[in-house]
Structure formats: structure tokens, C-alpha cells
Amino acid sequence: MNAPGIRLAWDNVPRSACMLGLAGIAPQALAVIAALSPTWRFTALSAGFFYAALILSFVGGVWWGVAFTQSKAPQWIYPAAVAPSLIALGTGVPWMIGAHWPSPSLAVLGTALLASPIMDIKLRSLGFISDAALSLRIVLSVGLGIMTLLLASL
């Protein structure tokens, strides 16, 4: 069942985009599994943090690119597109200064990833992205967000 105003369009998602996108959840799933081992725990948490931060920054870059190609893009899109990179950077500060890390930082990243489709829905309502792009973005953001929150809980 789709939410009102959101039409998932899987038939129009390019197969390669779908396969590569879904494969992009695998590194976080592997980090979750590896974090269960005391030997690999810190490495897995670190890798999971960096991967989530990297992907969140990538999402912001996608939004920037979408806005930049639209002559009628509202000016608020640009700060919104920069926010994911700033969030990613900010979640690394505790590690940089030796404060409690990584669970709180992973929780922030996971929450930001889960919330990111809100922007995609807005971009779709403006006609800037397709139903297919929105469909894929929702699945990927929710999948990676859940994996990141699971990693934060370990």
C-alpha cells in the first residue's frame, strides 16, 4: 500500500540502478554481522559509520545536482542539499575529540538516512525527480537507515 501522493514505480527503475542500489546496503549489513564479533567490533562500527556518512553526503550531492539542473529550483534546496554533508561531518566530531563514539553518531546518521526521503518526496512534488527515482530512494534510504540504527544498537 502506498502513502497518499506517493506512487512507487518499480517497473521504471533501471535494472542496473536497482541492483547496484540494493547492493549498496550490503556493506552496512556486513558491518552489522561483523560487529557481533568482539574481534571485529570496533572495525565494523568504524566502517559502518564511515559508510553511512559517505552515503548521506552522496545523497546531498544528488539533491544539489538535481537542483542545479533545474532553472526554477527554489533557493532553499541548496542549503538542504548541503545539510547531509554537514550532518555527516558533525557526527565524526566526537571521534575526533575522543568523546563517546560511535553509537550516538550512528544513531544520528541512521535517523538522517531514514528522514532523507522527505526531501526526495518534495523534489518529486516539484517535478524534479521521477516516480522511479523516488521509489528507489525510499527503499535504499530506509534499508540503509535501519541497518545503521541496528549497528548503533550493538
Backbone as a chain_set.jsonl record, in Angstrom:
{"seq": "MNAPGIRLAWDNVPRSACMLGLAGIAPQALAVIAALSPTWRFTALSAGFFYAALILSFVGGVWWGVAFTQSKAPQWIYPAAVAPSLIALGTGVPWMIGAHWPSPSLAVLGTALLASPIMDIKLRSLGFISDAALSLRIVLSVGLGIMTLLLASL", "coords": {"N": [[0.845, -1.183, 0.0], [0.625, 2.162, -0.862], [1.668, 5.372, 0.36], [-0.435, 8.302, 0.564], [-0.273, 10.215, -2.375], [2.181, 9.241, -3.122], [3.567, 7.317, -5.513], [4.792, 4.281, -6.036], [7.073, 3.163, -8.39], [8.243, 0.718, -9.635], [8.524, -0.605, -12.061], [9.735, 1.151, -13.769], [12.288, 1.568, -12.865], [15.628, 1.489, -13.689], [17.251, -1.582, -14.281], [20.002, -1.963, -13.641], [20.482, 0.198, -11.911], [18.781, -0.475, -9.836], [19.854, -2.967, -8.969], [22.537, -2.284, -8.304], [22.032, -0.287, -6.439], [20.625, -1.698, -4.407], [22.659, -3.484, -3.746], [24.269, -1.723, -2.473], [23.412, -1.644, 0.119], [24.495, -3.818, 1.283], [27.228, -3.499, 2.376], [26.701, -2.271, 4.857], [25.081, -4.142, 6.09], [26.921, -6.209, 6.317], [28.687, -4.984, 8.094], [27.081, -4.887, 10.369], [26.865, -7.632, 10.943], [29.587, -8.269, 11.338], [30.112, -6.697, 13.578], [29.114, -8.14, 15.635], [31.065, -9.812, 16.473], [33.525, -9.838, 18.935], [36.196, -9.437, 18.216], [36.104, -8.073, 15.768], [34.507, -5.91, 16.265], [35.086, -3.027, 16.765], [36.266, -2.283, 14.34], [34.175, -2.895, 12.574], [32.147, -1.153, 13.499], [33.382, 1.299, 12.989], [33.758, 1.168, 10.182], [31.075, 0.969, 9.395], [30.112, 3.422, 10.334], [31.6, 5.247, 8.723], [30.729, 4.482, 6.188], [27.953, 5.027, 6.257], [28.064, 7.812, 6.689], [29.365, 8.611, 4.357], [27.491, 7.826, 2.353], [25.271, 9.368, 3.122], [26.291, 11.92, 2.611], [26.622, 11.666, -0.136], [23.925, 11.488, -0.939], [23.068, 14.103, -0.394], [24.611, 15.38, -2.333], [23.418, 14.409, -4.63], [20.923, 15.668, -4.434], [21.771, 18.341, -4.697], [22.784, 18.28, -7.307], [20.437, 17.669, -8.726], [18.904, 19.968, -8.182], [20.562, 21.923, -9.3], [20.337, 21.467, -11.985], [17.872, 22.36, -12.604], [16.139, 25.055, -13.755], [14.215, 26.468, -12.394], [14.536, 25.94, -9.706], [13.825, 26.199, -6.275], [15.459, 28.398, -3.965], [15.879, 27.374, -1.397], [16.576, 24.739, -1.662], [19.32, 24.406, -1.998], [20.732, 24.932, 0.54], [19.503, 22.828, 1.913], [20.518, 20.674, 0.522], [23.187, 20.749, 1.203], [23.15, 20.194, 3.877], [23.16, 17.312, 4.545], [25.922, 16.595, 4.238], [27.09, 18.217, 6.168], [25.888, 17.197, 8.463], [26.965, 14.611, 8.387], [29.707, 15.208, 8.716], [29.609, 16.456, 11.232], [28.83, 14.314, 12.868], [31.154, 12.927, 13.065], [32.769, 14.379, 14.745], [32.737, 13.718, 17.588], [34.398, 11.413, 17.626], [36.741, 12.531, 16.684], [37.524, 14.15, 18.806], [37.742, 12.452, 20.906], [35.491, 11.826, 22.405], [32.443, 10.144, 23.552], [31.733, 7.59, 21.388], [30.886, 5.166, 18.903], [28.132, 4.913, 18.889], [26.088, 7.013, 19.431], [26.616, 8.72, 17.242], [26.191, 7.013, 15.053], [23.474, 6.591, 15.426], [22.422, 9.129, 14.872], [23.171, 9.384, 12.165], [21.749, 7.189, 11.064], [19.108, 7.975, 11.575], [18.999, 10.336, 10.083], [19.33, 9.277, 7.509], [16.979, 7.742, 7.337], [15.14, 9.817, 7.365], [15.698, 11.178, 5.042], [14.185, 10.604, 2.641], [12.085, 12.405, 2.775], [12.892, 14.81, 1.652], [13.287, 13.878, -0.952], [10.673, 13.253, -1.657], [9.606, 15.814, -1.67], [11.137, 16.891, -3.776], [10.118, 15.331, -5.826], [7.464, 16.202, -5.83], [7.825, 18.707, -6.87], [8.378, 18.075, -9.406], [10.944, 17.415, -10.117], [12.26, 14.982, -9.857], [11.753, 11.588, -10.883], [9.011, 9.195, -10.502], [10.135, 6.676, -10.428], [12.781, 7.172, -9.535], [12.195, 8.186, -6.999], [10.996, 5.927, -5.856], [13.142, 4.1, -5.71], [14.942, 5.564, -4.106], [13.515, 5.745, -1.66], [13.415, 3.05, -0.791], [16.169, 2.425, -0.611], [17.145, 4.351, 1.224], [15.626, 3.814, 3.522], [16.362, 1.145, 3.961], [19.21, 1.344, 4.38], [19.185, 3.165, 6.473], [17.876, 1.719, 8.534], [19.676, -0.434, 8.857], [21.887, 1.028, 9.766], [20.918, 2.111, 12.173], [20.524, -0.278, 13.531], [23.162, -1.133, 13.74], [24.07, 0.891, 15.433], [22.857, 0.139, 17.756], [24.258, -1.998, 18.685]], "CA": [[0.0, 0.0, 0.0], [1.406, 3.391, -0.98], [1.198, 6.547, 1.082], [-1.126, 9.225, -0.344], [0.573, 11.079, -3.183], [3.43, 8.574, -3.485], [3.308, 6.166, -6.381], [6.016, 3.536, -6.266], [7.115, 2.834, -9.816], [9.35, -0.21, -9.813], [8.665, -1.006, -13.463], [10.54, 2.136, -14.481], [13.627, 1.684, -12.286], [16.596, 0.725, -14.483], [17.706, -2.785, -13.566], [21.34, -1.762, -13.073], [20.344, 1.1, -10.768], [18.149, -1.249, -8.774], [20.791, -3.971, -8.469], [23.655, -1.609, -7.651], [21.499, 0.377, -5.258], [20.383, -2.696, -3.359], [23.974, -3.979, -3.324], [24.828, -0.701, -1.599], [23.017, -1.895, 1.512], [25.301, -4.954, 1.755], [28.334, -3.171, 3.292], [26.197, -1.985, 6.205], [24.645, -5.427, 6.638], [28.146, -6.91, 6.712], [29.195, -4.323, 9.304], [26.239, -5.359, 11.482], [27.275, -9.007, 11.246], [30.95, -8.238, 11.875], [30.101, -6.053, 14.897], [28.737, -9.148, 16.629], [32.306, -10.456, 16.901], [34.362, -8.927, 19.728], [37.43, -9.164, 17.484], [35.849, -7.158, 14.652], [33.505, -4.916, 16.656], [35.465, -1.638, 16.524], [36.455, -2.115, 12.896], [32.848, -2.901, 11.955], [31.458, 0.099, 13.854], [34.064, 2.377, 12.26], [33.415, 1.041, 8.76], [29.653, 1.295, 9.257], [29.986, 4.876, 10.488], [32.112, 5.935, 7.541], [29.881, 4.186, 5.036], [26.712, 5.801, 6.399], [28.397, 9.228, 6.481], [29.657, 8.768, 2.937], [26.254, 7.741, 1.576], [24.457, 10.541, 3.431], [26.88, 13.023, 1.84], [26.286, 11.394, -1.538], [22.519, 11.855, -1.121], [23.038, 15.568, -0.501], [25.162, 15.726, -3.641], [22.374, 14.129, -5.628], [19.945, 16.768, -4.349], [22.412, 19.525, -5.266], [22.807, 18.091, -8.759], [19.067, 17.785, -9.234], [18.514, 21.382, -8.117], [21.403, 22.709, -10.193], [19.89, 21.266, -13.367], [16.514, 22.898, -12.742], [16.201, 26.523, -13.803], [13.238, 27.049, -11.455], [14.724, 25.352, -8.374], [13.764, 27.16, -5.171], [16.77, 28.61, -3.334], [16.01, 26.597, -0.164], [17.1, 23.4, -1.943], [20.777, 24.367, -1.868], [21.137, 24.635, 1.925], [19.029, 21.482, 2.262], [21.419, 19.717, -0.118], [24.468, 20.789, 1.91], [22.932, 19.7, 5.24], [23.636, 15.945, 4.806], [27.373, 16.57, 4.417], [27.393, 18.829, 7.469], [25.493, 16.21, 9.474], [27.975, 13.55, 8.351], [30.92, 15.737, 9.339], [29.334, 16.673, 12.656], [28.784, 13.053, 13.609], [32.524, 12.468, 13.255], [33.465, 15.2, 15.734], [33.034, 13.014, 18.843], [35.569, 10.547, 17.443], [37.908, 13.386, 16.52], [37.938, 14.737, 20.088], [37.836, 11.395, 21.911], [34.264, 11.712, 23.196], [31.711, 8.887, 23.379], [31.514, 7.314, 19.972], [30.181, 5.656, 17.74], [26.684, 4.667, 18.886], [25.259, 8.205, 19.194], [26.836, 9.202, 15.878], [25.492, 6.089, 14.153], [22.031, 6.83, 15.581], [22.11, 10.361, 14.126], [23.267, 9.072, 10.738], [20.628, 6.324, 10.7], [17.888, 8.787, 11.584], [19.067, 11.244, 8.922], [19.061, 8.474, 6.317], [15.552, 7.424, 7.328], [14.374, 11.042, 7.094], [16.066, 11.777, 3.759], [13.16, 10.568, 1.588], [11.193, 13.574, 2.861], [13.389, 15.736, 0.623], [13.015, 13.273, -2.259], [9.231, 13.417, -1.898], [9.431, 17.221, -2.047], [11.684, 17.053, -5.127], [9.158, 14.703, -6.747], [6.287, 17.074, -5.926], [8.213, 19.824, -7.732], [8.59, 17.54, -10.745], [12.38, 17.37, -10.378], [12.692, 13.59, -9.976], [10.691, 10.693, -11.351], [8.467, 8.219, -9.561], [11.105, 5.582, -10.328], [13.87, 7.625, -8.665], [11.647, 8.258, -5.648], [10.806, 4.553, -5.385], [14.443, 3.543, -5.349], [15.485, 6.332, -2.978], [12.839, 5.368, -0.423], [13.866, 1.717, -0.381], [17.576, 2.45, -0.232], [17.321, 5.143, 2.443], [15.043, 3.08, 4.652], [17.205, -0.019, 4.208], [20.476, 1.744, 4.977], [18.891, 3.785, 7.77], [17.601, 0.658, 9.504], [20.953, -1.133, 9.12], [22.738, 1.915, 10.563], [20.367, 2.148, 13.533], [20.815, -1.582, 14.123], [24.577, -1.084, 14.093], [24.182, 1.783, 16.597], [22.323, -0.539, 18.949], [25.141, -3.109, 19.093]], "C": [[0.887, 1.241, 0.0], [0.808, 4.495, -0.127], [0.507, 7.474, 0.094], [-0.121, 10.111, -1.077], [1.892, 10.453, -3.604], [3.082, 7.334, -4.289], [4.631, 5.472, -6.636], [5.985, 2.977, -7.677], [8.291, 1.923, -10.118], [9.571, -0.608, -11.26], [9.591, -0.07, -14.239], [11.939, 2.336, -13.901], [14.589, 0.868, -13.157], [17.165, -0.427, -13.66], [19.077, -2.584, -12.916], [21.289, -0.841, -11.859], [19.752, 0.358, -9.577], [19.152, -2.217, -8.145], [21.955, -3.315, -7.722], [23.198, -0.893, -6.379], [21.276, -0.588, -4.11], [21.691, -3.298, -2.859], [24.647, -2.986, -2.374], [24.404, -0.827, -0.154], [23.894, -2.983, 2.124], [26.462, -4.559, 2.67], [27.853, -2.909, 4.724], [25.707, -3.267, 6.87], [25.851, -6.239, 7.092], [28.758, -6.295, 7.968], [28.399, -4.762, 10.53], [26.678, -6.758, 11.903], [28.659, -9.021, 11.898], [30.993, -7.647, 13.281], [29.691, -7.025, 16.001], [29.951, -9.891, 17.178], [33.128, -9.471, 17.729], [35.66, -8.542, 19.002], [37.237, -8.085, 16.426], [34.956, -5.976, 15.015], [33.912, -3.477, 16.301], [35.644, -1.359, 15.039], [35.109, -2.03, 12.188], [32.081, -1.62, 12.254], [32.068, 1.277, 13.09], [33.694, 2.348, 10.781], [31.959, 1.418, 8.516], [29.397, 2.79, 9.397], [30.408, 5.584, 9.211], [31.242, 5.684, 6.316], [28.585, 4.991, 5.103], [26.962, 7.288, 6.159], [28.656, 9.513, 5.009], [28.377, 8.776, 2.104], [25.348, 8.934, 1.864], [24.977, 11.762, 2.673], [26.565, 12.889, 0.356], [24.839, 11.804, -1.836], [22.384, 13.374, -1.252], [23.581, 16.047, -1.839], [24.179, 15.474, -4.769], [21.353, 15.256, -5.627], [20.506, 18.043, -4.969], [22.397, 19.441, -6.788], [21.437, 18.223, -9.387], [18.659, 19.256, -9.267], [19.278, 22.212, -9.15], [20.972, 22.577, -11.649], [18.495, 21.823, -13.625], [16.555, 24.424, -12.695], [15.249, 27.173, -12.792], [13.351, 26.444, -10.06], [14.633, 26.434, -7.306], [15.122, 27.238, -4.457], [16.958, 27.781, -2.064], [16.607, 25.205, -0.412], [18.61, 23.348, -1.699], [21.244, 24.175, -0.421], [20.679, 23.247, 2.379], [19.957, 20.419, 1.687], [22.788, 19.672, 0.567], [24.334, 20.163, 3.308], [23.412, 18.263, 5.453], [25.15, 15.843, 5.005], [27.778, 17.164, 5.759], [27.009, 17.898, 8.611], [26.54, 15.099, 9.546], [29.266, 14.006, 9.029], [30.726, 15.893, 10.849], [29.303, 15.389, 13.474], [30.174, 12.45, 13.798], [33.276, 13.228, 14.33], [33.707, 14.457, 17.041], [34.259, 12.1, 18.745], [36.842, 11.385, 17.371], [38.425, 13.928, 17.849], [37.981, 13.722, 21.218], [36.63, 11.272, 22.815], [33.569, 10.373, 22.909], [31.315, 8.706, 21.917], [31.539, 5.812, 19.798], [28.664, 5.547, 17.823], [25.84, 5.917, 18.698], [25.397, 8.74, 17.763], [26.129, 8.318, 14.857], [23.98, 6.304, 14.228], [21.606, 8.086, 14.812], [22.134, 10.079, 12.625], [22.096, 8.205, 10.281], [19.322, 7.096, 10.624], [17.863, 9.73, 10.386], [18.793, 10.485, 7.628], [17.579, 8.117, 6.221], [14.702, 8.638, 6.969], [14.623, 11.592, 5.687], [15.009, 11.638, 2.653], [12.154, 11.721, 1.652], [11.596, 14.596, 1.794], [13.104, 15.187, -0.771], [11.54, 13.411, -2.633], [8.947, 14.857, -2.32], [9.965, 17.473, -3.457], [10.746, 16.446, -6.169], [7.94, 15.601, -6.918], [6.565, 18.305, -6.79], [8.434, 19.388, -9.178], [10.057, 17.397, -11.108], [12.928, 15.956, -10.463], [11.477, 12.738, -10.342], [10.149, 9.819, -10.227], [9.443, 7.07, -9.36], [12.247, 5.961, -9.383], [13.397, 7.687, -7.216], [11.481, 6.855, -5.07], [12.127, 3.96, -4.901], [15.023, 4.249, -4.136], [14.829, 5.947, -1.664], [13.359, 4.026, 0.078], [15.306, 1.751, 0.115], [17.805, 3.219, 1.067], [16.778, 4.43, 3.664], [15.918, 1.872, 4.989], [18.509, 0.338, 4.898], [20.261, 2.389, 6.346], [18.64, 2.739, 8.846], [18.88, -0.098, 9.853], [21.855, -0.287, 10.008], [22.234, 2.029, 12.003], [20.606, 0.825, 14.249], [22.279, -1.627, 14.57], [24.791, -0.211, 15.339], [23.748, 1.087, 17.875], [23.234, -1.649, 19.464], [26.246, -2.661, 20.04]], "O": [[1.814, 1.336, 0.805], [-0.404, 4.547, 0.083], [0.822, 7.445, -1.096], [0.776, 10.686, -0.459], [2.649, 11.06, -4.362], [2.398, 6.429, -3.811], [5.489, 5.989, -7.351], [4.99, 2.39, -8.103], [9.236, 2.331, -10.792], [10.698, -0.917, -11.649], [10.164, -0.463, -15.255], [12.695, 3.177, -14.387], [14.377, -0.331, -13.341], [17.514, -0.259, -12.492], [19.288, -2.987, -11.773], [21.988, -1.083, -10.875], [20.183, 0.551, -8.441], [19.278, -2.275, -6.922], [22.314, -3.75, -6.628], [23.9, -0.897, -5.368], [21.687, -0.33, -2.979], [21.819, -3.593, -1.67], [25.495, -3.369, -1.568], [24.983, -0.178, 0.717], [24.024, -3.064, 3.346], [26.672, -5.235, 3.677], [28.524, -3.283, 5.686], [25.894, -3.458, 8.072], [25.807, -6.885, 8.139], [29.29, -7.015, 8.814], [28.967, -4.982, 11.599], [26.842, -7.03, 13.093], [28.871, -9.709, 12.896], [31.823, -8.053, 14.094], [29.905, -6.747, 17.181], [29.871, -10.527, 18.23], [33.401, -8.366, 17.261], [36.155, -7.428, 19.171], [38.129, -7.264, 16.216], [34.676, -5.13, 14.166], [33.167, -2.781, 15.611], [35.22, -0.315, 14.541], [34.919, -1.192, 11.306], [31.437, -1.06, 11.367], [31.346, 2.147, 12.602], [33.358, 3.378, 10.198], [31.645, 2.105, 7.544], [28.576, 3.36, 8.678], [29.673, 6.417, 8.679], [31.043, 6.582, 5.499], [28.168, 5.574, 4.102], [26.162, 7.952, 5.5], [28.218, 10.534, 4.479], [28.201, 9.64, 1.245], [24.718, 9.461, 0.947], [24.189, 12.549, 2.15], [26.278, 13.875, -0.322], [24.567, 12.402, -2.877], [21.666, 13.866, -2.123], [23.071, 17.009, -2.413], [24.117, 16.229, -5.739], [20.959, 15.746, -6.686], [19.798, 18.748, -5.687], [22.044, 20.402, -7.471], [21.289, 18.818, -10.455], [18.127, 19.732, -10.27], [18.709, 23.094, -9.793], [21.215, 23.476, -12.455], [17.998, 21.759, -14.749], [16.966, 25.006, -11.691], [15.468, 28.313, -12.384], [12.376, 26.434, -9.309], [15.288, 27.471, -7.414], [15.838, 26.241, -4.367], [18.097, 27.508, -1.685], [17.089, 24.563, 0.522], [19.119, 22.328, -1.234], [22.091, 23.315, -0.178], [21.377, 22.572, 3.136], [20.158, 19.374, 2.305], [23.471, 18.65, 0.51], [25.314, 19.656, 3.853], [24.036, 18.004, 6.482], [25.608, 15.081, 5.855], [28.7, 16.672, 6.409], [27.718, 17.816, 9.614], [26.953, 14.696, 10.634], [29.848, 13.269, 9.825], [31.586, 15.502, 11.638], [29.704, 15.379, 14.638], [30.345, 11.548, 14.617], [34.323, 12.769, 14.787], [34.81, 14.554, 17.578], [35.059, 12.026, 19.677], [37.881, 11.011, 17.916], [39.627, 14.142, 18.006], [38.231, 14.086, 22.367], [36.724, 10.675, 23.887], [34.061, 9.571, 22.115], [30.658, 9.553, 21.312], [32.247, 5.186, 20.588], [27.966, 6.03, 16.931], [24.934, 5.898, 17.864], [24.414, 9.16, 17.152], [25.535, 8.821, 13.903], [23.286, 6.211, 13.216], [20.551, 8.1, 14.177], [21.228, 10.486, 11.898], [21.514, 8.458, 9.226], [18.524, 6.89, 9.71], [16.824, 9.901, 9.749], [18.099, 10.993, 6.747], [16.993, 8.183, 5.141], [13.655, 8.496, 6.337], [13.831, 12.396, 5.195], [14.948, 12.508, 1.784], [11.448, 11.978, 0.677], [10.743, 15.172, 1.119], [12.725, 15.937, -1.67], [11.207, 13.656, -3.792], [8.142, 15.096, -3.22], [9.335, 18.178, -4.245], [10.598, 16.985, -7.266], [7.433, 15.748, -8.03], [5.644, 18.879, -7.372], [8.648, 20.217, -10.063], [10.389, 17.271, -12.286], [13.97, 15.745, -11.084], [10.33, 13.133, -10.131], [10.741, 9.717, -9.152], [9.57, 6.545, -8.253], [12.636, 5.166, -8.528], [14.124, 7.285, -6.308], [11.8, 6.63, -3.902], [12.205, 3.39, -3.812], [15.544, 3.597, -3.231], [15.515, 5.832, -0.648], [13.705, 3.893, 1.252], [15.62, 1.166, 1.152], [18.579, 2.78, 1.918], [17.403, 4.441, 4.724], [16.185, 1.604, 6.16], [18.879, -0.289, 5.89], [21.054, 2.187, 7.266], [19.147, 2.867, 9.96], [19.136, -0.371, 11.025], [22.516, -0.814, 10.903], [23.029, 2.041, 12.942], [20.864, 0.813, 15.453], [22.585, -2.11, 15.661], [25.605, -0.547, 16.199], [24.227, 1.419, 18.959], [23.012, -2.181, 20.552], [27.063, -3.477, 20.467]]}, "num_chains": 1, "name": "protein.A"}
